[in-house]
Amino acid sequence: MQPSENRILTTHAGSLPRTPELTALLVRRSRREPVDPGALGRAIVDSTRRVVARQLAAGIDVGNDGEQARESFFTYVQHRMSGFGGTSERPIMRDITHFPSYLALRLPDFSRTQVSLMAAPKAVGEVRYADRAPLERECALFQEEVREQDGRFVEPFMTAPSPGIIAAAMTNEHYPRLEDYVHAVATALRTEYEYIVAQGFVLQIDCPDLAMERHTRFADRPLAEFLAFMELVVGAINAALANVPRERVRLHVCWGNYNGPHVFDVPLEEIIAQLYAARVGALVLSMANPRHAHEHRVLARHPLPPDMLLVAGVIDTTTNYVEHPEVVADRIERAAQAVGDSRRVIAGTDCGFETAAGMPDVAEEVVWEKLRALRAGADLASRRLL
């Protein structure tokens, strides 16, 4: 990955707004309803072209395809892997159920206009990577759209999920043990990990499981059990990355990309050692939202390994407030001070802006305004730091 040598580079965490036409088609496909393949293909092309152009216009240095071809950041694997069917029964995040009045506010959000991440398919058979064609089309389309734009990214990236989020949210009814399921999913995901990097992209692995599952699947269990789960997942990721150069991989960790209380989030300090064990070249961390904005101090107490970069979340992806560039610059400067080297810091977002089709917290026009503020703030920080 490119460090911030001459200026603080900017990026984001992956998902970007889809067009209404594409959203409707992806929602229908996620429910296994019939969808015209031609109409879906055209909608993916149009929406991908749009998000690539808008990222470049906003000043994003390290951009992607916005995950336009996917119904969500992880449930799309049901269309590429064998072994999934039925519906999972996933526990709701503890902070949502703890406040009944908040839960009442959230309930209207779950409708037939959205892809549901709480009722994903489950593992009912052997999980294998069965169809590489969608992956190949997705990468080829992104490469083509980048070539057709007037500007260029400093570096392009593509995302893929952690085996842990699939195992946690797409529950297991086939494998005798959770460990067997996680390793089977990791073996299948190895296809995506290796192919994405082979096409010249930086690989981002999305791992909300490495933080969010503490107040979801492990909400009523000792911290030690959650840390053991983390160790299992990180080990499976490392095995799947055996043939991938670590400097071409960044690991995105978050506590759940939703506008909620988050009072039960596990502190970064309690999980940082497990994150540092990942065989990756960068960590993408939430550092803008009100529950985790202070955790730059954790990196000062537990220094980032010398071979890692930090993609610091300096834009909140769950609020329609547009951060002032001075606020963005301040956040970048605090992260740089904690790391001790400005060149090892890239400015990013806490998470994606539409991690599942039809489920944004931020209005589309505001998304692009936030990314422009990200660029403006990074420019300010560059002048002060580099």
N, C-alpha and C positions, 0 to 999 in steps of 0.2 A: 504494500500500500504506500501511496505517496504521503510523506509527512508534510507539515505546513512550513515549507522552507522559506518562501518569499512573502507569503501572506497566510492568514488563518483560513484554511480550506473549509468549505461548507458542504453539508450533506443532509440527509434525512433518514428516517428509519424504515422506509420501504413503501408502504401503501399510500396511494394518493386518490383523490376523488375520481369516480367513474361517471360516465355519462348516464343519464336516466335510462336510455335505451339499453345500454350494456347491463346496468344494474338489474333491470327487469328480467333479462334473459338469464343472467347468472343465478338469480334467486330461483327461477323456475327450474334450472338445471340442478341446483343443489337439492331440490325436493324430488328429483328424479322424474320431473314432468317432461313431456316432449318439447324439444327446442329445435328450430331450424338451424342446422349447422352452418349454412351459408350466411344467414342473418347474424349469427353469433360471431362468426369469423370476421365479417365486415365491421361489426361493432367494436371488436377487440382492436382491429387495425386503427380505426378512427380515434378511439379513446387513447390508445398508446401514442399515436402521433401527437395528439393534443397535450398529453402530460409531459412528453419529452420536450416539446417546444416551450411549455410554460416553466419547466424547471430551468432551462437555459436562460429564458428571459428574466427569471427571478435571481439569477446569479449563482445557481447551485453548481458546485465544482464536481462533486461525486454523486451522480444521479443514476436512476434506474428506469424501469418501465412502469413504475407505479403499481405493479402487480395486477395490471388490467385484465389479464387472461384468467385470473383466479377468482373464485367466489369468495375466498377468505385466505388468510395467510397460512392456514394449515389444512382445512377440510378439502381443499382441491385435490389432495392426494388420493381421495376415493376414486377419482377418474383416471389415475395413473397406476395405482397399485391394486393388486388382488386382495381379497380377504375381508373387505368391509361391507357391511349391510346393517339393516335394522336401525335402531336409535339408541344412543347412549343415555344413561341417567347420570348426569354430572352434578355434583353438589354446587350450590350457589356460593359465591364468595361470602365469607363470614361478615364482612363489614356491611354488605347489602342487607342481609337478613337481620342484623343486629339492630337496625334502625327501621322500624315498621313504616314510619312516615316517608322515609327515603325509598323504601321498596315500593310503596304505593305510587310514588312519582315515576319510578322506573318501569312499572308494569305496562303502561301504554306503549312503550318502545318496542315491545315484542309483537310484531304483526307479520302479515304475509308479504310485506314489502321489503323484508330484510332476511339475510342469511342468518340462521340461528347457530351460534357457537356453543350453546348450552344443550343442544339436542343433535349433536353430530352423529354420524354413523359410528358403529362399534366394530371391533374385530370379531368376525364370526368364522374366519378360516385363516389359512396360512397367508401371511403378508409378504408379498413379493412385488418388485417393480415390474409391471407387466407391459407398459406402453410408453416408450420413450418419445413417441411422435409429438405429443403436446409440448414436452420440454424442448425439443429441437425447434419446433415452430416458434415458441415463445422467445427463445434466445435469438433466432434468426430475424424475427420481426424487430426486436429491440436494436440489433446491430444495423438493420436496414434503416430504421427511423433515425438513428443517430447520424448515419452517413448523409441523410438527406437534409439535415438541419444546417443552418449557416454557422452556428457555434459548435463547440465541442466540449464534452466533459473532460476534466483533467483525468478522470478515471470513471469507468462505468461499474456498477455492481448489480448483482441479482441476489434475491433472497431464497431461502429454503428453511423449512421448520426444523426445530429440534426433535429428536425422537421422543423426548420427554413430554412435550406438549401434545403430541399425537397419542402417546400412551395414557396420558392423564385425561384428555378431553374426548378421545375416541376409545371408550373403555373396552376392556378385554373380556371376551367370552370364549376364547379359543385356547390360549396358551396356559400351561399349568401354573406359571409364576409370572409376576410382573417383570422380573429380570429377563425372562425368555422373550417376552413381548417387546421390551425396550430394545434388546439386541437385534431382534428380527426387523423392527422398524428402522434401526440404524443401518443395518445391512442394506435394506431397500433404499434408504435415503443416500447411501454412498453413490448411487448412480447419479443423482442430481448434484451432489457436492462436487464430484469429479468432473462432470460434464460442464457445469457452470464455469469452473476455473479453467478448464481446457479451452473454452471459447474466449478467454481473455478477460473475463470479468472477475472482480473481487466478489467473493462469496460472503454473504451475511447470513448467519444462522440465527433464527428467531427463537429465543428461549424464555418466554414468560414463565414457563414451568420452574425455572431456577430461582424464582422469587415469589410469583403469584400463588404457586401451589401450597405455600406455607399457610395461607389463609383460605385455601380451597380444599383440596384433597387431604391435607395434613392439619386442618384447623383444630382438630380435637386430639392431636397426637403430639408426643414430645418433640422438641426441636431436633434431638438426635436422630429421630426417624426421618425427618425432612432432610437433614444433612446427608444421611445415608442415601436417600433418593437422589440428591444432587450428585453425590459421588458416582452412583450408578450411571446417571445420564451423561455426566462429563466423560466418564470412561468410555461409554458407547460412542459419543461424539468423536473422541480422540481416535478410537479404532476406525471409525468411518472416514476419518481424515488422513489415514496412514499414507496415502499417495498424493496428498495435497500439501503444497508448501504453506507453512503456518502463516507466513507474511502475506498470504493472499486471502486470509479469512478473518472476519470480524464477528464477534459474538454479541448479539443484542439481548439484553436482560431487562425485564421490566416487571412491575408489580400489578399489572392489569391496566389496560388502556381504556379506562372508563372514569367518568366524572362522579366519583364516590367519596365516602369518608376516608377510606384507606387507613383506619386507625389500627388495623391488625397487620399491616405490612411488616415483614421481617426486616430488621435493620440491615443495611449494607454491611456493616461491620461484622455481623454474624455469618455472612456467606462469602465474604471477599476471598478468603483462602481457597474455597472450592472453585471460584471463578478464575483465580489465577492459575489453577491446575489445568485449565483448558488449553489445548494445543492450537492457539490462535494468535494473530498478530495485533488484534485490537479488541477492546471492550466498548460497547455502545451502552451507555448508562443514562437512566433518567435522572436529571439534575436540575430541572426547571420547575416541576410541580411543587406545590406547597408542602408535600410530605417528605420530599427528598432533596430539596434545594440546599440543605445544610451538609449533605454527605460528601462534598468536596473535602471536608476535614478528615474523612475516613481514608482518603487516598494520601493525605499528608502523613497520617499515622501508620498506614500500611502501603508503602510506596509501590507504584505500578512497576511490574518487572521491566527491566531495561529493554527487552525486545518487544514490548507492547506499546501501542498507541492508545489514546483515549479519544473516543467520540463522545463528547460531553453534550447531553441534552440541555439546550439553552432556550428551547421553545416548547411550551406546554401544548400538547395536542388534544386536550380535552376542554379547552375554554376558548371562547370567541374574543377575549381580550387579545389585542395585537401588542406584543411586547415592544417597548420603545427600544430603538437601537442602543441607547446608552445602557439600558438594563441588560440587553444581550451582551454587550461588551463587558460589563461588570461580571457577568456569569462566566464568560470565557476567561477573563483575567483571573478569577478565583480558581478555576480549574487548572489553568497554567501554573499558577503559584503552587498548587497542591502537587502537581506532577513534577514541577521543577524544571521543565523545559517546554517552552511554548511551541516548539516545532513538533512535539509529540501530541499536540492537541488539535482535534478537528471539531468544528462547531456543528452540532446536529440538533435533532428534535428528540423529545422524550420517547416517542413511539410513532406509529403510523397515523395517518389521518382518516383512513377508511379500511380498517383491518378486516372487515367483512362487508360485502356489497350491501349497501342500503343502511349501514350503521355508522354514519359519521356523527361526531359531536360538534364539529366545526363546519360552518358554512363554506361552500367551495371558494367563493371570492375571498373569504377571510384566510383560507389556506394559503393562497398565493401571496396575500399581503404579509402573512407571517413569514413566508420564505424570503420575501424581499427585506423584511426587517432583520432576518437572520444574516443576510448578506451585508446589510448596512452596519449591523453591529460587529460582524467579523472584520469589516474594513476599519472600524474604529479601533478595535482591539489590536489589529495588525500594526497600526501606526504607533501604538503604545508599547507593544511587546517585541516587535521584530525590527 
